[in-house]
Amino acid sequence: MEFFCYHRDRHGSLALREELREAHWSYMDGFAAVMIARGPTFAEDGETPTGSVHIVDLPDAATARAFAFDEPNYQAGAYRDVLLRRWRNTLGRTMWDFPGGRTGGNRYLVLGLGTGPAADLAVPSGRQELIAYGPLLSDDGRTWLGTAALVRAADPDEARAVLTAERYAEIEVHDWTFGGRPS
């Protein structure tokens, strides 16, 4: 089962996140074999972290909850909240398989919080800049709750356009970058 996990930073937690960087990376190293995508989100300045995205393939919801809530930054109070949802990897690949590579261009997390009937279930045509894409689902995987995408785009508006705006209660766009230990 694939899960989308977005830890949102608590205001003023940057020093704590920096202190826990190695603990976070070590924790995530334990999930390397099941990681589909990962990386931090940033404020408009492009430097201040605002959260951390992890998309993982885990055996069940209990394992996913343990993954999200045992994470060192969460345990230490660096995060204000966690969005954890079932997810479906409609691209069928990891971020490391993205043909566009790890660098070059602006990258974004696009998070559409759904309302009403399901939307954007299929991969949009002509979107070679998608790094990860899929629906957010209820715990049982039956009900559509939104869509999450990682995309390379010229700007936030272009990134937002991967979703059908009128089908969502809200669409968030966050600066995002490939995560993991520096090479």
N, C-alpha and C positions, 0 to 999 in steps of 0.2 A: 504494500500500500504506500502510495506517495503522499507526502505531507508538506504543506507550505507553512513555514514558521517565520514570523516577523516580530522580533523583539524591538520595541520602541524605547529609546533612551529616556531616562528621567532627566529633567533639566538639571544642569550642573554636575553631571556624572562623568564628564570627560576625564578628570584626573583618576577616578576609580577605574574607568575602562582601560586607561593606559597602564595602571598598576597591575591589572589583571590580564593584560594582553597575552602573555605566555600561557597562563592557565586556560584562557579561552582557546587558543590555538591547540594546545595539548588535548583539551577536551574534544575539539572538532577532529583532531587527528584520529581519534578512536572511531569516527564515523566516515572516514575517507572513502571506504569501499561502497557506501550507500548514498553518498552525496551527489545530488543532481546539479545543484547550484548553491553558491554562497557569496556573501559579500556585504559590506557596509553601505548604508545610505547616508547622505550628507545634506546639510542645510544649503541654502542658496549660495553661500560663500564657497562651496565645494570643498571645504576643509573640516568643518565641524561635524563629527558623526551625529546622526540622529537615530540610528537603529542598525539592525543586523538581520539580513535575510538568510535563511537556510531552507533549501528544498531537499528532502531526504526520502529515501525508500526504506521503510521500516516494516516490521512484521504486523504491527497492530497499533490501535489507538493508545493503548497503555504505554507502549514503548515510545510512541511519539510524545506523549505528555511527559514522560521521564526525560526524554531528550531535551524538551523545551524548558522544563522547570529545574533540572539538575545543572543546567549550564552555569558556569561560575559567575558570570556577570549578573545573571538573574538572581542567583543565591545571595550575592553581595548587595543587591539593591540598585544596581546601575540601570536597570530597565524599569520603566513605569508600567508597561503592560505587554502582553503577548497575544498576537493573533496566530492561532494554530488551527488549520483547516486541512481536511483531506484535499488532495489536489490530483489532477490527472495530467501526466506529461504527454501532451498532444504532439510534441515534436519528436519524442522518442529518443532524446539524446541528453547529454549533460552539457553544461556550459563550456567544458573543455573541448567539446566536439564542435562548438560554434565555428563555422568557416571563417568568420571575421577575426578570429584570434582574441587574445586577452587585452590588447591595447588598440588605440586609435578610435577617435570619435567619442561622442558623449554617450553615456549609458544611463538608463533609467529603470527604476521599478515603477510599473504602472499597476495600480491596484484599484480595480473596479468593484465596488460594493453593490451587489445586485438588489433588485426589487422586481417583483413580478416574475413573468416567465423567463426561462433560461435564454441567454444571449451569448453570442460569440463562442459557441462550443467548438466550432471547427477553426483550424488555423487560417487566419486571413490570407487570401491569395496575394501574391506580389510582395510579401513581407520577408525578404531574405535577411533582414536585420534583426529578426527575433532570435534571442539567445535562449529563452525559456518561455513557455506559454501553456496555460491550461486553466480549467475551471476550478474555482474554490467550491468545495462540496460540504454537505453536512457530515456528521460523524459516521453515518451509515453509508455515505457515498451516493445517496439517491437524490438529494435536493441541491439544486444549484444555488449558491450564495453569492457568486461573483466570479471574477476572473483576475488572475495575476499573470503579469508578463514582465520579462526582463528584455529590454530592447535597446539597440543602438539607434540613435536618432539625432538629427541636427539640433533639436531643441525640445523643451518639455511639451510644446503644443503638438509637434510631430509625433512624439512618443504617445501622448494621450489619444491620438487619432487611430491607434491600433484597436481601440474599443469603440463600440457604437454608443456614443454619449447618452442618448435619450433612454437607453435601456438600464441605466444605473442610477441609484440614489446619489452616489458620490463616486468620483474618480480622483484618486490621489496620484501624483507623479513626484517621485523622489529621485534625486541624483543617486546613482549607484555605481559601484565598481566591482570587478572580480575580486573575490576575497581569498584568504589563505595566507600562509606564510610567504613573506617576500622571497623571491628566488635569489 
